[in-house]
Amino acid sequence: MMRLIYLSEARLEINEAGSYYRSISKELASAFKQRLAAALEDIRSNPETWRQLDEKYRRKLMQQFPYGVIYHVPKPDCVEVVAVMHCSREPDYWRERSV
């Protein structure tokens, strides 16, 4: 199975979203964590399945939460998570990140 690596900005987005949902309830934070883990597992298992944004990047939407995981496959055994973006944000804000 492919290994996951994260840009630091993506990790920060995960932490910020988790903190936001934790401020509402522990159950909601736990559900967010579970849905993110499921999305990442789907990506690792079948990285070519999810919506292609351009020749390099793809997006997998999370269930139940308004987030999408932006990623690409830089090597055959590796998936790089570029962003975990809220879908109401400016859609291309993450494109300036270096990968």
Jmol script that loads the backbone (N, CA, C; Angstrom):
load data "model"
ATOM      1  N   MET A   1       0.839  -1.183   0.000  1.00  0.00           N
ATOM      2  CA  MET A   1       0.000   0.000   0.000  1.00  0.00           C
ATOM      3  C   MET A   1       0.886   1.250   0.000  1.00  0.00           C
ATOM      4  N   MET A   2       0.374   2.292  -0.568  1.00  0.00           N
ATOM      5  CA  MET A   2       1.136   3.529  -0.689  1.00  0.00           C
ATOM      6  C   MET A   2       1.272   4.216   0.673  1.00  0.00           C
ATOM      7  N   ARG A   3       2.398   4.875   0.850  1.00  0.00           N
ATOM      8  CA  ARG A   3       2.572   5.637   2.089  1.00  0.00           C
ATOM      9  C   ARG A   3       2.089   7.062   1.869  1.00  0.00           C
ATOM     10  N   LEU A   4       1.658   7.684   2.963  1.00  0.00           N
ATOM     11  CA  LEU A   4       1.171   9.065   2.927  1.00  0.00           C
ATOM     12  C   LEU A   4       2.230   9.998   3.479  1.00  0.00           C
ATOM     13  N   ILE A   5       2.430  11.119   2.802  1.00  0.00           N
ATOM     14  CA  ILE A   5       3.226  12.202   3.346  1.00  0.00           C
ATOM     15  C   ILE A   5       2.378  13.463   3.238  1.00  0.00           C
ATOM     16  N   TYR A   6       2.649  14.421   4.106  1.00  0.00           N
ATOM     17  CA  TYR A   6       1.825  15.623   4.202  1.00  0.00           C
ATOM     18  C   TYR A   6       2.691  16.866   4.093  1.00  0.00           C
ATOM     19  N   LEU A   7       2.202  17.855   3.347  1.00  0.00           N
ATOM     20  CA  LEU A   7       2.815  19.174   3.441  1.00  0.00           C
ATOM     21  C   LEU A   7       2.464  19.730   4.819  1.00  0.00           C
ATOM     22  N   SER A   8       3.333  20.553   5.362  1.00  0.00           N
ATOM     23  CA  SER A   8       3.086  21.106   6.704  1.00  0.00           C
ATOM     24  C   SER A   8       1.785  21.901   6.742  1.00  0.00           C
ATOM     25  N   GLU A   9       1.450  22.568   5.651  1.00  0.00           N
ATOM     26  CA  GLU A   9       0.206  23.337   5.604  1.00  0.00           C
ATOM     27  C   GLU A   9      -1.017  22.425   5.705  1.00  0.00           C
ATOM     28  N   ALA A  10      -0.926  21.248   5.121  1.00  0.00           N
ATOM     29  CA  ALA A  10      -2.036  20.291   5.210  1.00  0.00           C
ATOM     30  C   ALA A  10      -2.211  19.807   6.644  1.00  0.00           C
ATOM     31  N   ARG A  11      -1.106  19.540   7.317  1.00  0.00           N
ATOM     32  CA  ARG A  11      -1.179  19.136   8.738  1.00  0.00           C
ATOM     33  C   ARG A  11      -1.818  20.231   9.579  1.00  0.00           C
ATOM     34  N   LEU A  12      -1.440  21.472   9.307  1.00  0.00           N
ATOM     35  CA  LEU A  12      -2.011  22.603  10.028  1.00  0.00           C
ATOM     36  C   LEU A  12      -3.523  22.686   9.789  1.00  0.00           C
ATOM     37  N   GLU A  13      -3.956  22.485   8.556  1.00  0.00           N
ATOM     38  CA  GLU A  13      -5.387  22.500   8.252  1.00  0.00           C
ATOM     39  C   GLU A  13      -6.130  21.389   8.991  1.00  0.00           C
ATOM     40  N   ILE A  14      -5.537  20.224   9.071  1.00  0.00           N
ATOM     41  CA  ILE A  14      -6.145  19.113   9.806  1.00  0.00           C
ATOM     42  C   ILE A  14      -6.293  19.481  11.279  1.00  0.00           C
ATOM     43  N   ASN A  15      -5.237  20.029  11.856  1.00  0.00           N
ATOM     44  CA  ASN A  15      -5.268  20.413  13.273  1.00  0.00           C
ATOM     45  C   ASN A  15      -6.294  21.513  13.528  1.00  0.00           C
ATOM     46  N   GLU A  16      -6.362  22.499  12.629  1.00  0.00           N
ATOM     47  CA  GLU A  16      -7.322  23.591  12.800  1.00  0.00           C
ATOM     48  C   GLU A  16      -8.752  23.084  12.713  1.00  0.00           C
ATOM     49  N   ALA A  17      -9.032  22.223  11.749  1.00  0.00           N
ATOM     50  CA  ALA A  17     -10.384  21.671  11.621  1.00  0.00           C
ATOM     51  C   ALA A  17     -10.731  20.820  12.842  1.00  0.00           C
ATOM     52  N   GLY A  18      -9.785  20.009  13.280  1.00  0.00           N
ATOM     53  CA  GLY A  18     -10.019  19.185  14.470  1.00  0.00           C
ATOM     54  C   GLY A  18     -10.302  20.033  15.698  1.00  0.00           C
ATOM     55  N   SER A  19      -9.549  21.106  15.861  1.00  0.00           N
ATOM     56  CA  SER A  19      -9.771  22.011  16.996  1.00  0.00           C
ATOM     57  C   SER A  19     -11.140  22.672  16.921  1.00  0.00           C
ATOM     58  N   TYR A  20     -11.519  23.089  15.722  1.00  0.00           N
ATOM     59  CA  TYR A  20     -12.833  23.709  15.544  1.00  0.00           C
ATOM     60  C   TYR A  20     -13.938  22.738  15.950  1.00  0.00           C
ATOM     61  N   TYR A  21     -13.889  21.514  15.441  1.00  0.00           N
ATOM     62  CA  TYR A  21     -14.938  20.556  15.761  1.00  0.00           C
ATOM     63  C   TYR A  21     -14.892  20.135  17.228  1.00  0.00           C
ATOM     64  N   ARG A  22     -13.698  20.082  17.821  1.00  0.00           N
ATOM     65  CA  ARG A  22     -13.559  19.771  19.240  1.00  0.00           C
ATOM     66  C   ARG A  22     -14.206  20.866  20.096  1.00  0.00           C
ATOM     67  N   SER A  23     -14.140  22.129  19.619  1.00  0.00           N
ATOM     68  CA  SER A  23     -14.758  23.228  20.379  1.00  0.00           C
ATOM     69  C   SER A  23     -16.285  23.096  20.391  1.00  0.00           C
ATOM     70  N   ILE A  24     -16.825  22.355  19.451  1.00  0.00           N
ATOM     71  CA  ILE A  24     -18.271  22.118  19.404  1.00  0.00           C
ATOM     72  C   ILE A  24     -18.623  20.899  20.246  1.00  0.00           C
ATOM     73  N   SER A  25     -17.924  19.776  19.978  1.00  0.00           N
ATOM     74  CA  SER A  25     -18.139  18.568  20.785  1.00  0.00           C
ATOM     75  C   SER A  25     -17.050  17.543  20.501  1.00  0.00           C
ATOM     76  N   LYS A  26     -16.772  16.731  21.485  1.00  0.00           N
ATOM     77  CA  LYS A  26     -15.792  15.650  21.308  1.00  0.00           C
ATOM     78  C   LYS A  26     -16.271  14.647  20.264  1.00  0.00           C
ATOM     79  N   GLU A  27     -17.574  14.408  20.230  1.00  0.00           N
ATOM     80  CA  GLU A  27     -18.135  13.453  19.287  1.00  0.00           C
ATOM     81  C   GLU A  27     -17.948  13.933  17.846  1.00  0.00           C
ATOM     82  N   LEU A  28     -18.168  15.226  17.626  1.00  0.00           N
ATOM     83  CA  LEU A  28     -18.003  15.781  16.284  1.00  0.00           C
ATOM     84  C   LEU A  28     -16.531  15.728  15.864  1.00  0.00           C
ATOM     85  N   ALA A  29     -15.642  16.034  16.782  1.00  0.00           N
ATOM     86  CA  ALA A  29     -14.203  15.948  16.483  1.00  0.00           C
ATOM     87  C   ALA A  29     -13.811  14.517  16.158  1.00  0.00           C
ATOM     88  N   SER A  30     -14.344  13.576  16.895  1.00  0.00           N
ATOM     89  CA  SER A  30     -14.056  12.164  16.637  1.00  0.00           C
ATOM     90  C   SER A  30     -14.594  11.739  15.270  1.00  0.00           C
ATOM     91  N   ALA A  31     -15.784  12.200  14.936  1.00  0.00           N
ATOM     92  CA  ALA A  31     -16.369  11.869  13.631  1.00  0.00           C
ATOM     93  C   ALA A  31     -15.528  12.462  12.501  1.00  0.00           C
ATOM     94  N   PHE A  32     -15.043  13.697  12.683  1.00  0.00           N
ATOM     95  CA  PHE A  32     -14.189  14.319  11.669  1.00  0.00           C
ATOM     96  C   PHE A  32     -12.918  13.484  11.481  1.00  0.00           C
ATOM     97  N   LYS A  33     -12.315  13.099  12.572  1.00  0.00           N
ATOM     98  CA  LYS A  33     -11.086  12.295  12.505  1.00  0.00           C
ATOM     99  C   LYS A  33     -11.336  10.966  11.783  1.00  0.00           C
ATOM    100  N   GLN A  34     -12.454  10.326  12.078  1.00  0.00           N
ATOM    101  CA  GLN A  34     -12.789   9.045  11.444  1.00  0.00           C
ATOM    102  C   GLN A  34     -13.046   9.212   9.943  1.00  0.00           C
ATOM    103  N   ARG A  35     -13.764  10.255   9.577  1.00  0.00           N
ATOM    104  CA  ARG A  35     -14.054  10.494   8.153  1.00  0.00           C
ATOM    105  C   ARG A  35     -12.790  10.854   7.382  1.00  0.00           C
ATOM    106  N   LEU A  36     -11.901  11.615   8.010  1.00  0.00           N
ATOM    107  CA  LEU A  36     -10.630  11.942   7.361  1.00  0.00           C
ATOM    108  C   LEU A  36      -9.797  10.679   7.175  1.00  0.00           C
ATOM    109  N   ALA A  37      -9.729   9.846   8.203  1.00  0.00           N
ATOM    110  CA  ALA A  37      -8.981   8.590   8.103  1.00  0.00           C
ATOM    111  C   ALA A  37      -9.546   7.709   6.989  1.00  0.00           C
ATOM    112  N   ALA A  38     -10.870   7.658   6.869  1.00  0.00           N
ATOM    113  CA  ALA A  38     -11.499   6.850   5.811  1.00  0.00           C
ATOM    114  C   ALA A  38     -11.152   7.413   4.431  1.00  0.00           C
ATOM    115  N   ALA A  39     -11.197   8.734   4.292  1.00  0.00           N
ATOM    116  CA  ALA A  39     -10.854   9.357   3.006  1.00  0.00           C
ATOM    117  C   ALA A  39      -9.405   9.064   2.635  1.00  0.00           C
ATOM    118  N   LEU A  40      -8.505   9.182   3.601  1.00  0.00           N
ATOM    119  CA  LEU A  40      -7.086   8.927   3.344  1.00  0.00           C
ATOM    120  C   LEU A  40      -6.847   7.464   2.989  1.00  0.00           C
ATOM    121  N   GLU A  41      -7.566   6.568   3.632  1.00  0.00           N
ATOM    122  CA  GLU A  41      -7.438   5.136   3.313  1.00  0.00           C
ATOM    123  C   GLU A  41      -7.937   4.860   1.892  1.00  0.00           C
ATOM    124  N   ASP A  42      -9.043   5.495   1.507  1.00  0.00           N
ATOM    125  CA  ASP A  42      -9.544   5.355   0.140  1.00  0.00           C
ATOM    126  C   ASP A  42      -8.498   5.832  -0.870  1.00  0.00           C
ATOM    127  N   ILE A  43      -7.884   6.966  -0.572  1.00  0.00           N
ATOM    128  CA  ILE A  43      -6.865   7.528  -1.465  1.00  0.00           C
ATOM    129  C   ILE A  43      -5.673   6.578  -1.571  1.00  0.00           C
ATOM    130  N   ARG A  44      -5.208   6.077  -0.441  1.00  0.00           N
ATOM    131  CA  ARG A  44      -4.060   5.151  -0.450  1.00  0.00           C
ATOM    132  C   ARG A  44      -4.365   3.887  -1.243  1.00  0.00           C
ATOM    133  N   SER A  45      -5.578   3.400  -1.115  1.00  0.00           N
ATOM    134  CA  SER A  45      -5.952   2.157  -1.787  1.00  0.00           C
ATOM    135  C   SER A  45      -6.122   2.331  -3.292  1.00  0.00           C
ATOM    136  N   ASN A  46      -6.672   3.464  -3.704  1.00  0.00           N
ATOM    137  CA  ASN A  46      -6.982   3.698  -5.119  1.00  0.00           C
ATOM    138  C   ASN A  46      -6.756   5.160  -5.485  1.00  0.00           C
ATOM    139  N   PRO A  47      -5.534   5.605  -5.532  1.00  0.00           N
ATOM    140  CA  PRO A  47      -5.277   7.044  -5.730  1.00  0.00           C
ATOM    141  C   PRO A  47      -5.756   7.595  -7.068  1.00  0.00           C
ATOM    142  N   GLU A  48      -5.920   6.763  -8.063  1.00  0.00           N
ATOM    143  CA  GLU A  48      -6.330   7.248  -9.383  1.00  0.00           C
ATOM    144  C   GLU A  48      -7.851   7.361  -9.523  1.00  0.00           C
ATOM    145  N   THR A  49      -8.594   6.987  -8.506  1.00  0.00           N
ATOM    146  CA  THR A  49     -10.053   6.943  -8.570  1.00  0.00           C
ATOM    147  C   THR A  49     -10.699   8.319  -8.466  1.00  0.00           C
ATOM    148  N   TRP A  50     -10.157   9.188  -7.672  1.00  0.00           N
ATOM    149  CA  TRP A  50     -10.852  10.409  -7.283  1.00  0.00           C
ATOM    150  C   TRP A  50     -10.681  11.516  -8.306  1.00  0.00           C
ATOM    151  N   ARG A  51     -11.528  12.501  -8.213  1.00  0.00           N
ATOM    152  CA  ARG A  51     -11.648  13.561  -9.221  1.00  0.00           C
ATOM    153  C   ARG A  51     -10.308  14.228  -9.534  1.00  0.00           C
ATOM    154  N   GLN A  52      -9.974  14.265 -10.796  1.00  0.00           N
ATOM    155  CA  GLN A  52      -8.753  14.912 -11.252  1.00  0.00           C
ATOM    156  C   GLN A  52      -9.023  16.408 -11.424  1.00  0.00           C
ATOM    157  N   LEU A  53      -8.202  17.235 -10.773  1.00  0.00           N
ATOM    158  CA  LEU A  53      -8.347  18.686 -10.859  1.00  0.00           C
ATOM    159  C   LEU A  53      -7.550  19.253 -12.029  1.00  0.00           C
ATOM    160  N   ASP A  54      -6.424  18.621 -12.308  1.00  0.00           N
ATOM    161  CA  ASP A  54      -5.581  18.967 -13.459  1.00  0.00           C
ATOM    162  C   ASP A  54      -4.669  17.775 -13.705  1.00  0.00           C
ATOM    163  N   GLU A  55      -3.616  17.954 -14.486  1.00  0.00           N
ATOM    164  CA  GLU A  55      -2.756  16.808 -14.821  1.00  0.00           C
ATOM    165  C   GLU A  55      -1.991  16.249 -13.617  1.00  0.00           C
ATOM    166  N   LYS A  56      -1.908  17.008 -12.519  1.00  0.00           N
ATOM    167  CA  LYS A  56      -1.114  16.579 -11.375  1.00  0.00           C
ATOM    168  C   LYS A  56      -1.938  16.263 -10.127  1.00  0.00           C
ATOM    169  N   TYR A  57      -2.970  17.040  -9.857  1.00  0.00           N
ATOM    170  CA  TYR A  57      -3.685  16.966  -8.576  1.00  0.00           C
ATOM    171  C   TYR A  57      -5.051  16.320  -8.699  1.00  0.00           C
ATOM    172  N   ARG A  58      -5.450  15.691  -7.584  1.00  0.00           N
ATOM    173  CA  ARG A  58      -6.771  15.087  -7.465  1.00  0.00           C
ATOM    174  C   ARG A  58      -7.401  15.530  -6.144  1.00  0.00           C
ATOM    175  N   ARG A  59      -8.725  15.327  -6.050  1.00  0.00           N
ATOM    176  CA  ARG A  59      -9.432  15.684  -4.820  1.00  0.00           C
ATOM    177  C   ARG A  59     -10.410  14.580  -4.450  1.00  0.00           C
ATOM    178  N   LYS A  60     -10.373  14.219  -3.193  1.00  0.00           N
ATOM    179  CA  LYS A  60     -11.331  13.270  -2.611  1.00  0.00           C
ATOM    180  C   LYS A  60     -12.146  14.043  -1.585  1.00  0.00           C
ATOM    181  N   LEU A  61     -13.459  14.101  -1.786  1.00  0.00           N
ATOM    182  CA  LEU A  61     -14.327  14.762  -0.824  1.00  0.00           C
ATOM    183  C   LEU A  61     -14.566  13.853   0.369  1.00  0.00           C
ATOM    184  N   MET A  62     -14.635  14.459   1.547  1.00  0.00           N
ATOM    185  CA  MET A  62     -14.932  13.711   2.764  1.00  0.00           C
ATOM    186  C   MET A  62     -16.440  13.561   2.911  1.00  0.00           C
ATOM    187  N   GLN A  63     -16.857  12.460   3.496  1.00  0.00           N
ATOM    188  CA  GLN A  63     -18.275  12.265   3.797  1.00  0.00           C
ATOM    189  C   GLN A  63     -18.609  13.040   5.069  1.00  0.00           C
ATOM    190  N   GLN A  64     -19.797  13.598   5.113  1.00  0.00           N
ATOM    191  CA  GLN A  64     -20.371  14.252   6.290  1.00  0.00           C
ATOM    192  C   GLN A  64     -19.781  15.628   6.599  1.00  0.00           C
ATOM    193  N   PHE A  65     -18.597  15.946   6.111  1.00  0.00           N
ATOM    194  CA  PHE A  65     -17.943  17.216   6.412  1.00  0.00           C
ATOM    195  C   PHE A  65     -17.613  17.945   5.117  1.00  0.00           C
ATOM    196  N   PRO A  66     -17.619  19.282   5.148  1.00  0.00           N
ATOM    197  CA  PRO A  66     -17.384  20.063   3.917  1.00  0.00           C
ATOM    198  C   PRO A  66     -15.900  20.244   3.596  1.00  0.00           C
ATOM    199  N   TYR A  67     -15.165  19.144   3.553  1.00  0.00           N
ATOM    200  CA  TYR A  67     -13.728  19.188   3.287  1.00  0.00           C
ATOM    201  C   TYR A  67     -13.375  18.264   2.135  1.00  0.00           C
ATOM    202  N   GLY A  68     -12.308  18.628   1.451  1.00  0.00           N
ATOM    203  CA  GLY A  68     -11.754  17.796   0.404  1.00  0.00           C
ATOM    204  C   GLY A  68     -10.261  17.628   0.634  1.00  0.00           C
ATOM    205  N   VAL A  69      -9.759  16.442   0.354  1.00  0.00           N
ATOM    206  CA  VAL A  69      -8.326  16.166   0.465  1.00  0.00           C
ATOM    207  C   VAL A  69      -7.724  16.345  -0.929  1.00  0.00           C
ATOM    208  N   ILE A  70      -6.799  17.291  -1.052  1.00  0.00           N
ATOM    209  CA  ILE A  70      -6.092  17.542  -2.304  1.00  0.00           C
ATOM    210  C   ILE A  70      -4.765  16.791  -2.224  1.00  0.00           C
ATOM    211  N   TYR A  71      -4.455  16.025  -3.252  1.00  0.00           N
ATOM    212  CA  TYR A  71      -3.248  15.196  -3.207  1.00  0.00           C
ATOM    213  C   TYR A  71      -2.705  14.976  -4.608  1.00  0.00           C
ATOM    214  N   HIS A  72      -1.504  14.428  -4.644  1.00  0.00           N
ATOM    215  CA  HIS A  72      -0.926  13.958  -5.900  1.00  0.00           C
ATOM    216  C   HIS A  72      -0.028  12.773  -5.590  1.00  0.00           C
ATOM    217  N   VAL A  73       0.409  12.101  -6.631  1.00  0.00           N
ATOM    218  CA  VAL A  73       1.242  10.902  -6.488  1.00  0.00           C
ATOM    219  C   VAL A  73       2.604  11.229  -7.103  1.00  0.00           C
ATOM    220  N   PRO A  74       3.565  11.684  -6.279  1.00  0.00           N
ATOM    221  CA  PRO A  74       4.864  12.067  -6.821  1.00  0.00           C
ATOM    222  C   PRO A  74       5.746  10.878  -7.215  1.00  0.00           C
ATOM    223  N   LYS A  75       5.506   9.723  -6.565  1.00  0.00           N
ATOM    224  CA  LYS A  75       6.242   8.486  -6.852  1.00  0.00           C
ATOM    225  C   LYS A  75       5.251   7.333  -6.818  1.00  0.00           C
ATOM    226  N   PRO A  76       5.576   6.232  -7.450  1.00  0.00           N
ATOM    227  CA  PRO A  76       4.628   5.110  -7.505  1.00  0.00           C
ATOM    228  C   PRO A  76       4.203   4.556  -6.144  1.00  0.00           C
ATOM    229  N   ASP A  77       4.990   4.768  -5.101  1.00  0.00           N
ATOM    230  CA  ASP A  77       4.659   4.200  -3.793  1.00  0.00           C
ATOM    231  C   ASP A  77       4.253   5.249  -2.768  1.00  0.00           C
ATOM    232  N   CYS A  78       3.909   6.453  -3.200  1.00  0.00           N
ATOM    233  CA  CYS A  78       3.724   7.559  -2.276  1.00  0.00           C
ATOM    234  C   CYS A  78       2.597   8.491  -2.720  1.00  0.00           C
ATOM    235  N   VAL A  79       1.781   8.897  -1.754  1.00  0.00           N
ATOM    236  CA  VAL A  79       0.750   9.909  -1.966  1.00  0.00           C
ATOM    237  C   VAL A  79       1.112  11.104  -1.099  1.00  0.00           C
ATOM    238  N   GLU A  80       1.129  12.291  -1.696  1.00  0.00           N
ATOM    239  CA  GLU A  80       1.414  13.507  -0.938  1.00  0.00           C
ATOM    240  C   GLU A  80       0.130  14.308  -0.771  1.00  0.00           C
ATOM    241  N   VAL A  81      -0.246  14.552   0.492  1.00  0.00           N
ATOM    242  CA  VAL A  81      -1.419  15.353   0.813  1.00  0.00           C
ATOM    243  C   VAL A  81      -0.981  16.816   0.807  1.00  0.00           C
ATOM    244  N   VAL A  82      -1.562  17.576  -0.099  1.00  0.00           N
ATOM    245  CA  VAL A  82      -1.196  18.974  -0.294  1.00  0.00           C
ATOM    246  C   VAL A  82      -2.080  19.887   0.552  1.00  0.00           C
ATOM    247  N   ALA A  83      -3.345  19.536   0.693  1.00  0.00           N
ATOM    248  CA  ALA A  83      -4.276  20.363   1.453  1.00  0.00           C
ATOM    249  C   ALA A  83      -5.450  19.517   1.936  1.00  0.00           C
ATOM    250  N   VAL A  84      -6.005  19.926   3.063  1.00  0.00           N
ATOM    251  CA  VAL A  84      -7.289  19.428   3.527  1.00  0.00           C
ATOM    252  C   VAL A  84      -8.138  20.684   3.638  1.00  0.00           C
ATOM    253  N   MET A  85      -8.804  20.993   2.523  1.00  0.00           N
ATOM    254  CA  MET A  85      -9.434  22.299   2.377  1.00  0.00           C
ATOM    255  C   MET A  85     -10.923  22.272   2.671  1.00  0.00           C
ATOM    256  N   HIS A  86     -11.364  23.354   3.293  1.00  0.00           N
ATOM    257  CA  HIS A  86     -12.794  23.553   3.479  1.00  0.00           C
ATOM    258  C   HIS A  86     -13.360  23.933   2.115  1.00  0.00           C
ATOM    259  N   CYS A  87     -14.414  23.296   1.701  1.00  0.00           N
ATOM    260  CA  CYS A  87     -14.934  23.485   0.344  1.00  0.00           C
ATOM    261  C   CYS A  87     -15.560  24.858   0.107  1.00  0.00           C
ATOM    262  N   SER A  88     -15.741  25.648   1.155  1.00  0.00           N
ATOM    263  CA  SER A  88     -16.261  27.004   0.976  1.00  0.00           C
ATOM    264  C   SER A  88     -15.152  28.036   0.786  1.00  0.00           C
ATOM    265  N   ARG A  89     -13.901  27.605   0.926  1.00  0.00           N
ATOM    266  CA  ARG A  89     -12.776  28.512   0.734  1.00  0.00           C
ATOM    267  C   ARG A  89     -12.550  28.810  -0.732  1.00  0.00           C
ATOM    268  N   GLU A  90     -11.696  29.775  -0.964  1.00  0.00           N
ATOM    269  CA  GLU A  90     -11.234  30.053  -2.325  1.00  0.00           C
ATOM    270  C   GLU A  90     -10.709  28.734  -2.895  1.00  0.00           C
ATOM    271  N   PRO A  91     -11.244  28.250  -4.005  1.00  0.00           N
ATOM    272  CA  PRO A  91     -10.937  26.888  -4.451  1.00  0.00           C
ATOM    273  C   PRO A  91      -9.475  26.607  -4.797  1.00  0.00           C
ATOM    274  N   ASP A  92      -8.726  27.573  -5.231  1.00  0.00           N
ATOM    275  CA  ASP A  92      -7.355  27.302  -5.672  1.00  0.00           C
ATOM    276  C   ASP A  92      -6.282  27.862  -4.743  1.00  0.00           C
ATOM    277  N   TYR A  93      -6.636  28.198  -3.508  1.00  0.00           N
ATOM    278  CA  TYR A  93      -5.658  28.812  -2.606  1.00  0.00           C
ATOM    279  C   TYR A  93      -4.429  27.933  -2.375  1.00  0.00           C
ATOM    280  N   TRP A  94      -4.592  26.646  -2.423  1.00  0.00           N
ATOM    281  CA  TRP A  94      -3.514  25.699  -2.123  1.00  0.00           C
ATOM    282  C   TRP A  94      -2.515  25.547  -3.281  1.00  0.00           C
ATOM    283  N   ARG A  95      -2.825  26.039  -4.454  1.00  0.00           N
ATOM    284  CA  ARG A  95      -1.970  25.819  -5.627  1.00  0.00           C
ATOM    285  C   ARG A  95      -0.593  26.482  -5.508  1.00  0.00           C
ATOM    286  N   GLU A  96      -0.457  27.460  -4.640  1.00  0.00           N
ATOM    287  CA  GLU A  96       0.827  28.124  -4.478  1.00  0.00           C
ATOM    288  C   GLU A  96       1.775  27.377  -3.563  1.00  0.00           C
ATOM    289  N   ARG A  97       1.337  26.282  -3.008  1.00  0.00           N
ATOM    290  CA  ARG A  97       2.190  25.498  -2.110  1.00  0.00           C
ATOM    291  C   ARG A  97       3.235  24.749  -2.931  1.00  0.00           C
ATOM    292  N   SER A  98       4.413  24.711  -2.400  1.00  0.00           N
ATOM    293  CA  SER A  98       5.483  24.012  -3.130  1.00  0.00           C
ATOM    294  C   SER A  98       5.411  22.533  -2.832  1.00  0.00           C
ATOM    295  N   VAL A  99       5.512  21.743  -3.878  1.00  0.00           N
ATOM    296  CA  VAL A  99       5.532  20.286  -3.753  1.00  0.00           C
ATOM    297  C   VAL A  99       6.653  19.715  -4.567  1.00  0.00           C
TER     298      VAL A  99
END
end "model"
wireframe off; spacefill off
backbone 0.3
color backbone group
